[in-house]
Amino acid sequence: MSNMVTPNNAPHNNIQRIQIDEALELLRQPQRIAFIDVRDRRAYVDEHPIFSVNAPIDSIELQINQLFGDETGIALVVGDNPILTDWAAAVIQTTTCLAPQILDGGFNAWKMHQLPTWGGEYTPSKAFGEWVEMTGKIHNITPQDAIKKPPQYQFDVRPFKEYRKFSLPNSIHCPTGRLGALSITNSSIYVHCAGRTRGIIAAQTLADQDFKASIYCITGGTQGWELAGGIRSFNNHKSADELFSEETMSQHTNYLIDKFNLPIVTKERESSWTDSKNYFRIITVGEDQTTDQAISPTTLIQSTDQYLGTHNMPIVVQGSNQLDCAVSVLWLRRMGWDAWLRDESAPEPVARKCSTIKPLEWNDKWLSADRIIDIRSSKAFEASRLSGSKWIPRSQFHTLPKSGRYLIVCNPSQITHTEALINELNLSDGHCINFDTIPKKHIDSCAISLESHPVDQALFFPDRHQGNLEHAQGYLDWEHSLLPTLKDDGDIPWQPIDHPLDHPISHLTAFYQKVHI
């Protein structure tokens, strides 16, 4: 492929580039900062700077929407290709209130200076879960012993969709945020998830409420169960709803707030923050997930790096259920986030305005393009696609020749930024269209599989939930390796679980204050 774009003609020179020592100094300061790795998902999961969040070039619009509200701060951006990293930084600059600064040399420079890296998905939450088990009040039971001595109640604490796919025999669905609503007492209770983290958090959540029961976490969850020779159950539907009590829920909510002195933000404090330009992030939680914006507390704690990207700033937690909110605030503060419980009388936040683009009407002449490219997710492409199209994500656009006519199939949110990338790469004739505007007669819905594993999907013990015991064991071993990695590269950035929560310190800041070149 000739006529390739070189870094010398990349625009966005107004975005500052910084060196490794400057980047480390930024990370050490207790200032508002987001540490963003924009490389593709597969590369990120293979290895990335510790405590960076992933907003991959291929789906950056979606990730930005999840990770950042209207908060201000610095965005330290790490990539691999200079032109694509410049473009991603420009997207961050125009879409958020963050000020991007690009690490010169990108991930290669980070690696060259032997700075801390690790791999995996939802890794900060996974490492934190290991810390909870080490410093909390967790009682474990092996799958072998759990099989031999079943409890009175066994709860799967994952969201319902995951529970329904597979669980353990006789498990009842009860997500972590609602454990405090259980009206059972003086019982034996086992809790579990699919692995370790959520089961550990659930067991400690019950301990936090001084729940009157014998509580154990099944080690390794469903994966440990299979490794021990147990079988799973599928298409599950048992719910703990009939075990809930509104009175118990209210009592445990107030108990958590009083016991841990969880801070409550009033509308007067919010107004004072706003007046002083002390911007804050609002997170809506709910185990019922009654709105599209609500995040399950169980999911938020399990994968915080998918929802919170800017450190050292207030986070206001709201929701229709105060127990969900109290549990979320407690765990976020333990993880180092400055989380506050929203006063029920506080006003609802104003929804962010999203610009809408009127889609172009379909034109059959577009089918005469030299190449038809689909940049939507690989899963969406495999499900259905424009006939004759090929899946090429934006992270691979720098490999395209500049000559030729391109028809690029996008999601609506991708169109504007993709058009900017086409111009930046000097592709001579590229045209973006919304997939939803394509007539059905041109849609191919035949089952296909891509020739190689797509870069927008992680390749990380992928069959651990499909009966592959080698993958299951490898995944559990990986979780056990995370705390030693932190100790080797810097230090554990969290306080023990029983430590007072008056002044949470960002785990990003606390960790990098111990890291040196």
Disulfide bonds with the S-S distance in Angstrom:
none
